[in-house]
Amino acid sequence: MPAPSFASDHSFIKPALRPSPSAEHVAQLILQGFNRHYALFRYSAQRAKVLFESGNWDGIQRLSRERIEYYDMRVRECAALLRPALSNTTLTPTNDDITLNPDQQQFWQQVKTKFSHALAGHKQPECAETFFNSVSCRVLARTYFNNDFLFVRPAIATGYIDSDLPSYRSYYPLQDGLLPTLTKLFSDFGLAAPFADLPRDVRLLARRAIRALRQRLTKDPGFRIGPDCQIQVLNTLFFRNKGAYIVGRFINHSTLHPFAIALTHTPSNHIEVDALLDSVDDLSTLFSFTRAYFLVDMDVPSAYVEFLQSLLSHKSAAEFYNAIGLQKQGKNLFYRDFLHHLGHSSDSFTVAPGIEGLVMMVFTLSSYPYVFKMIRDRIRKKNMDHATVKNRYLLVKKHDRAGRMADTWEYSQVALPKRRFSQQLLDALHKEVPSQIEESGDLIILRHVYIERRMLPLNIYLSRASGHNLEMAIRQYGDAIKELAANNIFPGDMLYKNFGLTRLGRLVFYDYDEIQTMSEMNFRTIPPAPHPEAELASEPWYPVAANDVFPEEFRWFLLNDTRIRDAFMKYHADLLRADWWNRCKQQVIQGRLENIYPYNLSKRLPQRRVDASSTDLPPLGVK
């Protein structure tokens, strides 16, 4: 019998390695992926202008939700294009590798260098670098903290990048007159829908602006209009929900005075000037972390962020990138700021004070105004698992937060110095989230964590408040629930500990593990008991389905304090009735979008103003 010929048996031959692509080719593929992403990002903002002009509010909300997914979709697309080029080469590690070998590190450092060179003259280099990081980590399945070739720090400066059009326009009211200046300012935005009465709106706006200047003159007798007096506004409108906003600054004697002008629609589909927001607090509220992201068409986003920071210097660049819809860039900058803070502080992470949560383990760093939330390995609520919790946090990210829900930063594989963890916290982490942490040398690696703005829990505020402040807190608590319901959010767990107060006294909901949409809930009235003994039984005498809610039961766990009960019944007794909730549910199902203004109603122009009362509490100094 002849010996077998191994040369003809292909099972014994290893597949030949493909020719390796050049570092420049890989860098160009990633840059092309980012350019596609940003082109679609800009198109969504341009589309928002058309939707606003036509009054298509459902379209704007749908566009806002869809745009949040754009970035991850483009990263996946780009990684899918790279994998065939890199497969069967030595440029990517095997699944068993923990780190890159020297040749792989050298190649990817070359890719990074080529990518940096390609960004010369680019209009969005900082966002492109973040995209590079995302694609690289997905292709190589590596983590941020052990990749030397990532853009940990920006390689390209963003100051003074030239755009095709100036990022802002300047107007000179002393030279041209205030009314003609304002008329030209509105006209320059080129809105296709007509104004209901632009001359009237310009007069009303001018009167409001002059009144604000007179108030400033009263406070500062030396205040005078200087020769450098000018109005500067960003070149494009900011769209969100049913509003559009002109954002600008009034410059006088080299001092900047921030402002925003709110535009809305009339029922006859005409545009009106609705409000002048002329204080730092007004702008802070407009750009709050409790609001949905704006849709803004920007050629050079860094120029917009620089302009916005000149208006609100206390807000970070990360917050503004988030607000204008570039949340991945905001997330990247936030983490850089956080690492910088760690390098310039010495206090320890500790278990957060307050009532312990059943779903989340929460810890904090006293010198930093955020809390860190991790899902417990063993969740202490029935019918709750990790996937459900993550889906509900994603729902909040994509939903209109109506100024009543806090945005969160979600991270994976976060490496923090072990020495900064208190022993109490380390013990709690090992007990409550052992599958979510890893110790690697002098690092603690958090596999999945949410980072959220720290607020004063409402239950703590109520324990200290009395009189008018307590009444206003409960009034605002009910308002928050009603505004969430009008935006198709049922909070689920409405205990006071799940609401917090911001620095400006705004009440915000921040516990999302039980939220659901209003449209999937069944609001019912408890039927009469068949006999007196039934009311004393441990089980209800009526059937209860999974999504059934009995609003009259809220009083049992919310209104035990007489002072709270009196305030609640004064303003929000309707929240205890199923018929109120069902009416609200029907409005949601019918697609009716309520007007929830991101500013105090006293800021509306006189002809627009309705009830201008505010339930926001006085600033508390709470971060």
C-alpha positions in Angstrom: 0.0 0.0 0.0 1.5 3.4 -1.0 2.2 5.8 1.8 -0.3 8.6 2.2 0.6 11.9 0.5 0.4 14.6 3.2 1.1 17.2 0.6 -2.4 16.7 -0.9 -4.2 16.6 2.5 -5.1 20.3 3.1 -6.2 19.6 6.7 -2.5 19.4 7.6 -1.7 22.8 6.1 -2.1 26.0 8.1 -3.9 28.8 6.4 -1.5 31.3 4.8 -1.3 34.7 6.5 -2.7 37.5 4.5 -0.5 40.5 3.6 -0.8 42.9 6.5 -2.5 46.2 5.6 -0.5 49.4 6.1 -1.0 51.5 9.2 -2.0 54.4 7.0 -4.8 52.2 5.4 -6.2 51.2 8.8 -6.1 54.9 9.9 -7.9 56.0 6.8 -10.6 53.4 7.2 -11.3 54.6 10.8 -11.3 58.3 9.7 -13.7 57.5 6.9 -16.0 55.8 9.5 -15.9 58.9 11.7 -16.6 61.2 8.8 -19.6 59.1 7.9 -20.8 59.3 11.5 -20.4 63.1 11.7 -22.1 63.7 8.3 -25.2 61.7 9.5 -25.0 63.6 12.9 -25.1 66.9 11.1 -27.9 65.8 8.8 -30.0 64.9 11.8 -29.7 68.5 13.0 -30.5 69.9 9.6 -33.5 67.6 9.6 -34.6 68.9 13.0 -34.9 72.4 11.5 -37.3 71.1 8.8 -39.3 69.3 11.5 -39.5 72.3 13.7 -40.7 74.5 10.8 -43.5 72.1 10.0 -44.4 71.5 13.7 -43.6 67.8 13.6 -43.0 67.2 17.3 -43.2 63.5 17.1 -40.6 63.5 14.4 -38.2 65.6 16.4 -38.5 63.2 19.4 -38.1 60.2 17.3 -35.0 61.7 15.6 -33.6 62.6 19.1 -34.0 59.0 20.2 -32.5 57.5 17.0 -29.5 59.8 17.0 -28.3 58.5 20.4 -27.6 55.2 18.7 -25.8 56.7 15.7 -22.4 56.6 17.3 -22.4 52.9 18.4 -23.8 51.9 15.0 -21.0 53.7 13.1 -18.4 52.2 15.5 -19.8 48.7 14.8 -19.8 49.4 11.1 -16.2 50.6 11.0 -15.1 47.6 13.1 -16.8 45.2 10.7 -14.9 46.8 7.8 -11.6 46.5 9.6 -11.9 42.9 10.7 -11.6 41.3 7.2 -8.5 43.4 6.5 -6.9 42.3 9.8 -8.1 38.7 9.9 -5.4 36.0 9.4 -2.7 38.6 10.1 -0.4 39.0 13.1 -1.8 42.5 13.8 -4.5 41.5 16.3 -4.1 39.3 19.4 -5.7 35.9 19.9 -8.5 35.4 22.4 -6.0 34.0 24.8 -3.7 37.0 24.8 -3.9 39.5 27.7 -1.7 42.2 26.1 -0.5 43.1 22.7 2.9 41.8 21.7 5.7 44.3 20.7 5.0 44.1 17.0 1.3 44.6 17.5 1.9 47.5 19.8 4.3 49.1 17.3 1.7 48.7 14.5 -1.1 50.2 16.4 1.0 53.1 17.6 1.8 53.7 14.0 -1.9 53.6 13.2 -2.4 56.3 15.9 0.4 58.4 14.5 -1.0 58.2 10.9 -4.5 59.0 12.2 -3.1 62.1 14.0 -1.4 63.3 10.8 -4.7 62.8 8.9 -6.5 65.1 11.3 -4.4 68.1 10.2 -7.1 70.6 9.1 -10.0 68.5 10.3 -13.0 70.3 11.7 -13.8 67.8 14.5 -10.5 66.3 15.5 -11.4 65.8 19.2 -14.4 63.8 18.2 -12.5 61.8 15.6 -9.9 60.8 18.3 -12.7 59.5 20.5 -14.1 57.5 17.6 -10.6 56.1 17.0 -10.5 54.9 20.6 -13.9 53.3 20.4 -13.1 51.4 17.2 -9.7 50.3 18.4 -11.1 48.9 21.6 -13.8 47.0 19.7 -11.4 45.5 17.1 -8.9 44.4 19.7 -11.2 43.7 22.6 -8.9 45.6 24.9 -9.7 47.8 27.8 -8.9 51.5 28.0 -6.5 51.3 30.9 -3.9 49.1 29.3 -3.8 50.4 25.7 -0.8 52.7 25.1 -1.9 53.6 21.6 -5.2 55.2 22.5 -5.8 59.0 22.7 -5.7 59.3 26.4 -4.9 63.0 25.9 -5.9 65.0 22.8 -3.2 65.2 20.1 -4.8 68.0 18.1 -5.6 71.4 19.5 -9.1 72.6 18.9 -8.6 76.3 19.5 -9.3 78.6 16.6 -10.3 76.0 14.1 -11.7 77.7 11.1 -15.2 76.6 9.9 -16.7 77.2 6.5 -19.0 79.8 8.1 -18.2 81.7 11.3 -19.5 79.9 14.4 -21.2 83.1 15.6 -22.5 86.3 14.1 -22.1 89.8 15.5 -24.6 92.6 15.5 -24.2 96.3 16.5 -27.4 97.8 18.0 -25.8 101.2 18.7 -24.9 101.5 15.0 -28.0 100.1 13.4 -30.7 100.6 16.1 -32.0 97.9 18.4 -35.3 97.1 16.5 -33.6 96.7 13.1 -30.8 94.7 14.7 -33.2 92.2 16.3 -35.2 92.0 13.1 -32.1 91.1 11.1 -30.9 88.7 13.8 -34.1 86.6 13.4 -34.2 86.8 9.6 -30.6 85.6 9.4 -31.6 82.1 10.7 -33.6 81.6 7.5 -36.6 79.8 9.0 -39.0 78.6 6.3 -42.1 78.9 8.5 -43.3 82.5 8.9 -43.4 84.4 12.1 -46.9 85.2 13.4 -46.0 88.9 13.9 -42.3 89.5 13.9 -42.5 93.3 14.4 -44.6 92.8 17.5 -42.3 90.2 18.9 -39.2 92.4 18.2 -40.9 95.2 20.1 -41.8 93.0 23.1 -38.3 91.5 23.1 -36.7 94.9 23.0 -38.8 96.2 25.9 -37.8 93.1 27.9 -34.1 93.6 27.1 -34.3 97.3 28.0 -36.0 96.5 31.3 -33.2 94.1 32.1 -30.6 96.8 31.3 -32.5 99.3 33.6 -32.5 96.8 36.4 -28.8 96.4 36.0 -28.4 100.2 36.0 -30.3 100.3 39.3 -27.9 97.8 40.9 -24.9 99.4 39.4 -25.2 103.2 38.9 -21.9 103.2 36.9 -23.3 100.9 34.3 -23.2 102.5 30.8 -23.5 101.2 27.2 -20.0 101.2 25.8 -18.6 101.7 22.3 -17.9 97.9 22.1 -21.6 97.1 22.6 -22.5 94.2 20.4 -24.7 91.1 20.3 -23.1 87.8 19.3 -25.2 84.7 18.6 -24.2 81.2 17.5 -24.8 80.6 13.9 -27.4 77.9 14.1 -30.5 77.2 16.2 -30.7 74.7 19.1 -33.7 72.4 18.6 -35.3 70.3 21.3 -38.9 69.0 21.6 -41.3 71.8 20.7 -38.8 74.6 21.0 -35.9 76.3 19.1 -33.3 78.5 20.9 -31.1 81.3 19.8 -28.0 81.3 22.1 -25.8 84.3 22.4 -24.1 86.9 24.5 -24.4 90.7 24.9 -21.0 92.3 25.2 -20.5 95.7 26.9 -17.3 97.1 28.2 -15.7 93.7 27.5 -18.2 92.0 29.9 -20.2 89.1 28.7 -23.9 88.8 29.5 -25.4 85.4 28.4 -28.8 85.1 27.0 -31.1 82.7 25.0 -34.2 83.5 23.0 -36.9 80.8 22.9 -39.0 80.3 19.8 -42.2 78.3 19.8 -45.1 77.5 17.4 -48.6 78.8 17.4 -51.5 76.4 16.7 -51.7 77.9 13.2 -48.1 76.8 12.6 -46.5 80.2 12.8 -43.4 81.0 14.8 -43.4 83.2 17.9 -40.7 84.6 20.2 -41.7 83.1 23.5 -39.2 84.1 26.1 -35.9 85.9 26.8 -33.6 84.0 29.2 -31.1 86.6 30.5 -29.4 85.2 33.5 -26.8 82.5 34.3 -29.4 80.5 36.1 -31.7 80.6 33.1 -29.0 79.3 30.8 -27.9 76.7 33.4 -31.5 75.4 33.5 -31.7 75.3 29.7 -28.5 73.3 29.4 -29.2 71.1 32.5 -28.2 67.5 32.8 -31.9 66.7 33.3 -32.8 67.7 29.8 -32.7 65.9 26.5 -29.8 66.6 24.1 -30.1 69.5 21.7 -30.1 69.0 17.9 -27.5 71.5 16.6 -25.8 71.7 13.2 -22.2 72.5 13.8 -19.2 72.4 11.5 -16.8 72.9 14.3 -18.3 71.6 17.6 -15.3 72.8 19.7 -16.0 76.4 18.7 -19.6 76.0 19.9 -18.4 74.5 23.2 -15.9 77.3 23.7 -18.7 79.9 23.1 -21.0 78.1 25.5 -18.3 77.9 28.2 -17.9 81.7 27.9 -21.6 82.0 29.0 -21.5 79.4 31.8 -17.9 79.1 33.0 -19.0 76.8 35.9 -20.0 74.1 33.4 -17.3 71.8 32.0 -16.7 71.1 28.3 -17.9 67.5 28.9 -21.3 68.8 30.0 -21.6 71.0 26.9 -20.5 68.2 24.5 -23.2 66.1 26.1 -25.9 68.8 25.8 -25.2 69.3 22.1 -25.6 65.6 21.4 -22.0 64.5 21.2 -22.4 62.4 24.4 -19.5 60.1 23.6 -17.1 63.0 23.4 -18.6 64.3 26.6 -18.2 60.9 28.2 -14.5 60.9 27.1 -13.8 64.4 28.5 -15.7 63.6 31.7 -13.4 60.6 32.4 -10.3 62.7 31.7 -11.6 65.4 34.1 -12.3 62.7 36.7 -8.8 61.2 36.4 -7.3 64.7 36.7 -9.3 65.2 39.8 -8.1 61.9 41.3 -4.5 63.0 40.6 -5.1 66.2 42.5 -7.1 64.9 45.5 -6.5 62.5 48.3 -9.9 61.6 49.9 -11.3 58.1 49.7 -14.2 56.5 48.0 -16.8 55.6 50.6 -20.2 54.0 50.7 -22.8 56.7 50.0 -24.8 57.9 53.0 -28.5 57.4 53.1 -31.0 54.6 52.7 -29.4 51.5 51.1 -30.9 50.6 47.7 -32.3 47.2 46.9 -30.9 47.2 43.3 -27.9 49.5 43.3 -24.8 49.7 45.5 -23.8 53.4 45.6 -20.5 54.9 46.6 -19.1 58.4 46.3 -16.0 60.6 46.6 -16.8 63.6 48.9 -14.6 66.0 46.9 -16.3 65.1 43.6 -20.0 66.0 42.9 -21.0 62.6 41.5 -22.0 59.2 42.8 -21.0 55.8 41.4 -23.8 53.1 41.1 -23.2 49.4 40.5 -26.0 46.8 40.0 -25.9 44.3 42.9 -25.1 40.7 42.0 -28.1 39.6 44.1 -30.8 42.1 43.4 -33.2 42.4 46.4 -36.3 43.0 44.3 -38.5 40.3 42.8 -38.6 39.9 39.0 -35.6 42.2 38.6 -32.3 41.3 36.9 -29.3 43.0 35.4 -30.7 43.1 31.9 -33.9 44.8 33.0 -32.0 47.4 35.0 -29.7 48.2 32.1 -32.6 48.5 29.7 -34.4 51.0 31.9 -31.3 53.2 32.2 -31.0 53.0 28.4 -34.7 54.1 28.2 -33.9 57.2 30.3 -30.9 58.0 28.1 -33.0 57.8 24.9 -36.2 59.4 26.4 -37.1 63.1 26.8 -36.1 63.6 30.5 -38.4 66.7 30.7 -36.1 68.3 33.2 -37.0 65.7 35.8 -34.6 62.8 35.3 -30.8 62.9 35.7 -28.6 61.9 32.8 -26.0 59.2 33.6 -22.5 58.3 32.4 -22.2 54.6 31.8 -18.7 53.0 31.8 -17.2 49.6 31.5 -13.7 48.4 32.7 -13.0 51.5 34.9 -9.6 51.1 36.6 -9.2 53.1 39.8 -6.4 53.1 42.4 -7.1 50.6 45.2 -5.5 52.9 47.8 -8.4 55.4 47.3 -11.0 52.9 48.4 -11.9 52.8 52.1 -11.8 49.4 53.7 -15.5 49.6 54.4 -16.2 50.1 50.7 -13.8 47.4 49.6 -15.6 44.9 51.9 -19.0 46.1 50.6 -17.9 45.7 47.0 -16.6 42.1 47.6 -19.9 41.3 49.3 -22.4 43.0 47.0 -20.8 43.1 43.5 -18.1 40.5 43.4 -18.7 39.6 39.8 -18.4 43.3 38.8 -15.0 44.0 40.3 -11.5 42.7 39.7 -8.3 43.5 41.6 -5.2 43.9 39.3 -2.1 44.9 41.2 -2.8 48.3 42.8 -6.0 48.8 40.7 -9.6 48.0 41.3 -11.4 47.4 38.0 -15.1 48.1 37.9 -16.6 46.1 35.1 -19.8 48.1 34.8 -20.7 51.4 36.6 -23.1 54.3 36.2 -21.9 57.8 37.3 -24.6 60.3 38.2 -24.7 63.8 39.5 -24.9 63.9 43.3 -28.0 65.6 44.7 -29.6 66.1 48.1 -32.2 63.3 48.5 -35.7 64.7 49.0 -36.3 62.6 52.1 -33.4 64.2 53.8 -34.5 67.7 52.7 -38.0 67.1 54.0 -36.6 65.9 57.4 -35.0 69.4 57.7 -37.5 71.6 56.0 -40.6 73.3 57.5 -43.3 75.7 56.6 -43.2 77.2 53.1 -40.1 75.2 52.0 -41.7 71.9 52.8 -44.9 72.8 51.1 -43.1 73.9 47.9 -41.0 70.7 48.0 -44.1 68.6 48.0 -45.7 70.7 45.4 -42.7 70.3 43.2 -42.6 66.6 43.9 -46.1 66.2 42.5 -45.3 68.5 39.6 -42.3 66.2 38.7 -44.4 63.1 38.7 -47.0 64.8 36.5 -44.4 66.0 34.0 -42.9 62.6 33.8 -46.3 61.0 33.3 -47.1 63.5 30.5 -43.8 62.4 28.8 -44.8 58.7 29.0 -42.8 57.8 32.1 -44.3 56.1 35.1 -41.7 56.4 37.9 -42.7 53.1 39.6 -41.0 53.6 43.0 -42.1 57.1 44.1 -40.5 57.1 47.5 -39.0 60.5 48.5 -35.5 58.9 48.7 -35.6 58.4 44.9 -35.8 62.1 44.2 -33.1 64.7 44.7 -32.6 68.5 44.6 -30.1 70.1 42.3 -28.0 73.2 43.1 -30.8 75.4 41.8 -33.5 73.7 43.8 -34.9 71.7 41.0 -36.4 68.3 42.0 -35.2 65.4 39.9 -35.9 61.7 39.8 -32.9 59.4 39.7 -33.8 55.8 40.5 -34.7 54.1 37.3 -34.9 50.4 38.0 -38.7 50.4 38.2 -39.7 53.0 35.6 -42.0 51.9 32.8 -43.9 53.7 30.1 -47.3 55.1 30.9 -48.8 53.3 27.9 -48.0 49.8 29.3 -49.5 50.5 32.8 -53.1 49.6 34.0 -54.4 52.2 36.5 -57.2 50.8 38.5 -59.4 51.7 41.5 -59.6 49.2 44.3 -63.0 47.6 44.2 -65.2 47.6 47.3 -64.5 44.7 49.8 -67.1 41.9 49.7 -67.1 41.9 53.5 -65.3 43.8 56.3 -63.0 40.8 57.0 -61.6 41.0 53.5 -59.9 44.4 54.3 -58.0 42.7 57.1 -56.7 39.8 55.1 -53.0 39.5 54.1 -53.9 39.1 50.5 -56.1 41.4 48.4 -59.7 40.3 47.5 -59.2 41.4 43.9 -57.0 40.1 41.1 -53.7 42.0 40.5 -51.9 41.7 37.2 -48.2 42.5 36.6 -48.6 46.1 35.5 -51.7 47.0 37.6 -51.3 50.2 39.6 -53.8 51.4 42.3 -53.0 55.1 42.9 -55.1 55.3 46.1 -52.4 53.1 47.7 -49.8 55.8 47.3 -51.1 57.5 50.5 -50.0 54.5 52.6 -46.3 55.0 52.0 -46.1 58.7 51.0 -48.5 60.5 53.4 -47.7 59.3 56.9 -46.4 62.7 57.9 -49.3 65.1 58.6 -47.4 68.2 57.2 -46.6 66.3 54.0 -50.1 65.0 53.7 -51.6 68.5 54.0 -49.3 69.9 51.3 -49.8 66.9 49.0 -53.6 67.0 49.3 -53.6 70.8 48.7 -51.8 70.5 45.3 -51.8 67.0 44.1 -54.8 65.0 45.5 -55.6 64.0 41.9 -52.5 61.8 41.9 -54.4 59.4 44.2 -57.1 58.8 41.7 -57.0 56.3 38.8 -59.0 58.5 36.6 -56.3 61.2 36.5 -53.7 58.6 35.5 -55.9 57.1 32.9 -56.6 60.5 31.3 -52.9 61.2 31.2 -52.3 57.8 29.7 -54.8 58.4 26.9 -53.2 61.7 26.1 -49.8 59.9 25.8 -51.3 57.2 23.6 -52.9 59.8 21.3 -49.5 61.4 20.8 -50.2 64.6 22.6 -46.9 66.3 23.6 -47.3 68.6 26.6 -45.5 72.0 26.7 -42.9 71.6 29.5 -40.9 74.8 29.4 -37.1 74.6 30.3 -37.4 78.0 31.9 -39.3 79.9 34.5 -42.6 81.0 33.0 -42.0 84.6 34.3 -39.4 84.8 31.5 -42.0 84.5 28.8 -42.9 87.7 27.0 -46.1 89.4 28.4 -48.5 88.2 25.7 -47.3 84.6 26.1 -47.2 84.5 29.9 -49.6 82.2 31.8 -49.1 81.2 35.4 -45.6 82.4 36.2 -45.4 80.9 39.6 -42.4 78.7 40.3 -42.1 75.8 42.7 -38.3 75.6 42.4 -36.8 75.9 45.8 -34.2 78.5 46.7 -30.7 77.5 45.7 -29.4 75.1 48.3 -25.7 75.0 47.6 -26.1 71.4 46.7 -24.0 70.1 43.8 
